[in-house]
Amino acid sequence: MKITGEHTRAYVQGYFQYDSKKSGGVTLCHLRFDKNPIKSTYYVEKASLVVCTKDRYLTRLSVLDRINKGGIFLLNPNMEKDEILKNMSVKDKRILQNKNVKFYIVDSSQIANEVGLPGKISAIMETLIFKLGKVIDFNFVREEIKKKLKKNLLIRVEI
């Protein structure tokens, strides 16, 4: 949201729905981008991009109910692809087929480890959201994310 809001003419809004559990609870992020000012807060009812950071949410929540026809679904799994498809509900499989949803499975933990950012799955997911969502030029965004990571990872210690 910050990158898009600061570097484009788009209006952005994040509206968050929190679970009552403090640790291990679910947070639903409703992110909106528009060319016109956003004048109210509400949950997104029709999403062009749905991101699920834990595959176990597929069995606990109705993750795909709000996805648009032709939308994009990005899943960060702990399971293998075949296992995900085997455990996915018939309802969700129908939504994927009937709405012609582009479905991407990406192990962001593995990618984060491979590029030297262990535990930074949010940076990987953020990058993928920009790449798939096409809200802003991806090459520009990639450089902004790199700057942010360098700033947050560089810690000076004096002894």
C-alpha positions in Angstrom: 0.0 0.0 0.0 2.8 2.4 0.9 4.7 1.9 -2.3 1.6 2.3 -4.5 0.3 5.3 -2.5 3.6 7.1 -2.6 4.7 6.4 -6.2 1.4 6.4 -8.2 -1.7 8.6 -8.5 -3.8 5.7 -7.1 -5.7 6.0 -3.9 -5.2 3.1 -1.6 -6.9 1.8 1.5 -6.3 -1.1 3.8 -9.1 -2.3 5.9 -8.3 -5.2 8.3 -10.5 -7.9 9.9 -8.8 -9.5 12.9 -9.5 -12.8 14.6 -10.2 -12.7 18.4 -7.1 -14.9 19.0 -4.0 -12.9 19.6 -1.4 -15.5 18.5 -2.2 -17.8 15.5 -5.4 -15.8 14.7 -6.5 -15.0 11.1 -6.2 -11.6 9.7 -8.1 -10.7 6.5 -6.7 -7.7 4.7 -9.0 -5.9 2.4 -6.8 -3.8 0.1 -8.4 -1.4 -2.3 -6.8 0.6 -5.1 -8.7 3.2 -7.2 -8.2 6.2 -9.5 -10.8 8.1 -7.4 -10.7 9.0 -3.7 -11.9 6.2 -1.5 -14.5 7.7 0.8 -15.6 4.9 3.0 -14.4 1.7 4.7 -15.9 -1.7 3.8 -14.9 -5.2 3.2 -14.0 -6.2 -0.4 -16.8 -8.2 -1.8 -15.4 -8.9 -5.2 -11.6 -9.4 -5.3 -9.4 -9.6 -8.4 -6.5 -11.1 -6.3 -6.8 -13.4 -3.3 -3.8 -14.4 -1.3 -3.7 -17.2 1.2 -0.6 -17.4 3.3 -1.4 -20.8 4.9 -2.9 -23.8 3.1 -4.7 -24.9 6.3 -7.0 -21.9 5.9 -8.4 -23.6 2.8 -10.2 -26.1 5.0 -11.2 -23.6 7.7 -12.3 -20.5 5.8 -14.2 -19.7 2.6 -11.1 -18.2 1.0 -12.4 -18.2 -2.6 -16.0 -17.1 -2.2 -15.2 -13.4 -3.0 -12.9 -13.9 -6.0 -13.9 -12.3 -9.3 -14.3 -14.2 -12.5 -10.9 -14.3 -14.1 -9.3 -13.5 -10.8 -6.0 -14.6 -9.4 -5.5 -16.9 -6.4 -2.0 -17.0 -4.8 -1.3 -19.7 -2.2 1.7 -20.1 0.0 1.6 -23.8 1.0 3.2 -26.2 3.4 2.0 -29.1 1.4 3.0 -30.4 -2.0 0.8 -29.5 -5.0 -0.8 -32.9 -5.3 -1.6 -32.9 -1.6 -3.2 -29.4 -1.8 -5.4 -30.4 -4.7 -6.4 -33.6 -2.9 -7.4 -31.7 0.3 -9.1 -28.8 -1.5 -12.9 -28.8 -1.1 -15.1 -29.6 -4.1 -16.6 -26.1 -3.7 -13.3 -24.4 -4.0 -12.3 -26.5 -7.0 -15.6 -25.6 -8.7 -15.0 -21.9 -8.0 -11.5 -22.1 -9.6 -13.0 -23.8 -12.7 -16.3 -21.9 -13.0 -14.7 -18.5 -12.5 -11.6 -19.3 -14.6 -9.3 -18.4 -11.8 -5.6 -18.3 -12.4 -4.2 -20.4 -9.5 -0.5 -20.0 -8.4 1.2 -22.1 -5.7 4.4 -20.6 -4.4 6.5 -21.8 -1.5 7.6 -18.3 -0.2 9.6 -19.8 2.7 11.8 -21.8 0.3 12.3 -18.8 -1.9 13.1 -16.6 1.0 15.8 -19.1 2.2 17.2 -19.4 -1.3 17.7 -15.7 -1.7 19.2 -15.2 1.7 16.1 -13.8 3.4 15.1 -16.5 5.9 11.8 -15.8 7.6 11.0 -12.9 5.2 8.0 -14.6 3.4 6.1 -11.3 3.5 8.7 -9.7 1.2 8.3 -12.6 -1.2 4.5 -12.5 -1.1 4.5 -8.7 -1.5 6.7 -9.0 -4.6 4.4 -11.7 -6.1 1.3 -9.5 -5.4 2.8 -6.7 -7.3 3.9 -9.0 -10.1 0.6 -10.7 -10.5 -1.7 -7.7 -9.7 0.0 -5.3 -12.1 -0.9 -2.3 -10.1 2.4 -0.6 -10.6 5.5 -1.2 -12.8 7.1 -4.3 -11.4 10.7 -3.4 -12.0 10.3 -0.2 -10.1 8.5 -2.1 -7.2 11.2 -4.7 -7.1 13.9 -2.0 -6.5 11.7 -0.3 -3.8 11.3 -3.6 -2.0 15.0 -4.2 -2.2 15.7 -0.8 -0.6 13.2 -1.5 2.1 14.8 -4.9 2.9 18.3 -3.5 3.0 17.1 -0.7 5.3 15.4 -3.2 7.6 18.1 -5.9 7.5 21.1 -3.6 8.1 21.6 -3.3 11.8 24.6 -1.6 13.3 25.9 -3.0 16.5 28.5 -1.2 18.6 30.5 -3.0 21.2 
